[in-house]
């Protein structure tokens, strides 16, 4: 039996009838034809399906579509504004932070979440003093991005690409 839901994706509402077992990833890709999030492991281990759910990063393969409710889902495509790439998109190109590109949309969404978490003062496992505002050092970026795997090993360029955007947005480094 299908359940009627409305997914708000990248600023647009999409009414759908979905099986209650349908993941957000499958609803996005199969029902809405949004190919930005990728199906990698389908077990929440690789991060290729990372999207922002009300600004917080989630593995869309682990979220049931029926639980999303009125939340805003933002994909890598949705980060762009007025047909212009987001700063993170441009930085990934400038720093050559991708090779095959399969993981890139998830990496970009995760990076957007990382920058916002640091801006809000959320500590990570490598934050020296959890009572102090974290500096978004390379170690912090690596730790916070560790849920996003790149089979091509573009990490050496992903970290500086994220750092450049964080610095341009005034996040402590």
N, C-alpha and C positions, 0 to 999 in steps of 0.2 A: 504494500500500500504506500502510495506517495504522499508526501506532506508538502503543502504550499508554503514557500518561503520567498522572501525578497532579499537578494544579495545586492549590497551596494558596493560596487567595484569601480575603482578609479573615478569616482564621482558620479556614476550612473547607476540607477536602480534596475535590477533585473529580476522580475518575478519568475519563479521556477517551481515545478513540482518535482521533488526529489525523494528517492528512497531514503529512509532515516539513517541508513548505513553509508551514504555517499559522503566521501571526504570533501573538504573544501577544495583540495587540489583537483579532484575528479570533476567537481561541479564547474570549476573555472576552466579547465582544459576541454572536457568533453561536452559540457552543456553550453558554456559561453564562448568556446573557441578562443580563449585567452591563453596563448602559448608562452607567455612570459615565465610563469613558474614552471619548472621542469620536474618530471618524475624521475628521480634518481634511484634511491634505495626503496622508497615507499615504506620506510620504517623509522623516519625521523633521525637518521644517522648522518646524512650527507649535506643537508641544507640547500639542495638545489631547488627545493620548492618553497623557500622562505619568502613570505609576504609580510606586510605590516597589517596588523589588525588593530584599528584605533591607535596607530602609531607604534605599537609594540610588535616586535618581530616574532613570528610563529612559523613552525613547520606546517605548511598547509596540508601535508599528507596525514597529520595526526589530529586535525580538527574536523569534526563532523560539520557539514554545511548547515544542518538544522540548528546548531548551537550558536551560530554567528549572529543571529537576530538583527538588530539595527546597527551593528558595528560597520565601520568603513574599512573595506579591504583595499589596500594599495599594493599594486604590483610594481615591478621595476618600470614598466611602461607608464604607470600612473604617476610616477615621480616627475616625469617630464611635464612642463607647463607651456601652454601656447605653442606646441609643436617644437619646442626647444629642449634639448637634452638637459637633464639635471646636472648639477655640478659634479656629482659622483660619476655619472656617465662620462662626462668630459675628462675627469681625472683618470678614470680607468683607461681611457684611450691615450691620454697624454703620457701616463706612466707604463703603458703596455702591460696592463694588469690582467690580461687574459690571453689565452692561446686558442683553444677550440671554442670557447665562449659558452659552453653548455651550462656551467655553474654561475656565469656572470650575473644573470638577473637576481638569483638568490644572494650572491655576494653583495650586490649593490643594495638590495633591500636590507640585508643584515648590517651593512656599513651605515646606512641611514639610521637604523635602530641603535647602533653602537654610539654614534655621535650624539644622538638625543639622550641616551642613558648617561653618557659622560657629562653632558650639559646639565642634566638634572642631579648630578652628584652621586649616581648609583655606583657603589664599589663593585669590583670583580674579585676573583680569587687571587689576583696578584696585586691588588691595591695595598700599598704599604700600611696606611692608617685608614681604616674604614670610617673613621669619624671626620676625616678631612675630605675636601673636594678632590676627586681623583684627577691626576694628570693623565692625559691620553697619550702615554708613551708608546713606543713600538711594542713593548711587552704587554701593555694593556690592550692594544689593538689586536695583537696575536691571540691573547687569551679570550677576548670578547668575540673574535671572529672564528674561534676554534670549532664551532659547530658547522662551519661551512667548508666542505672539502673541495679541493681542486685537483683532479687527476693529472692535470698537466703541470702542477707544481708552480703556479705563477705567484706564490705567496711573497716572494722577494719583491714583487712589484705591487701587489695588492696593499701591503702595509703602507708604503709611502703614498699611494694613491688616496687611501683613507685619511692618512695623517695630513696631507695637503688640504683636503676639504675641511677637516676638523679645525685646522689652524686658520683657514680663511673665514671660518664661522666663529672664531673667537673662543674655541674650546681650548682649555689649558693643555699645554704640551710640556 
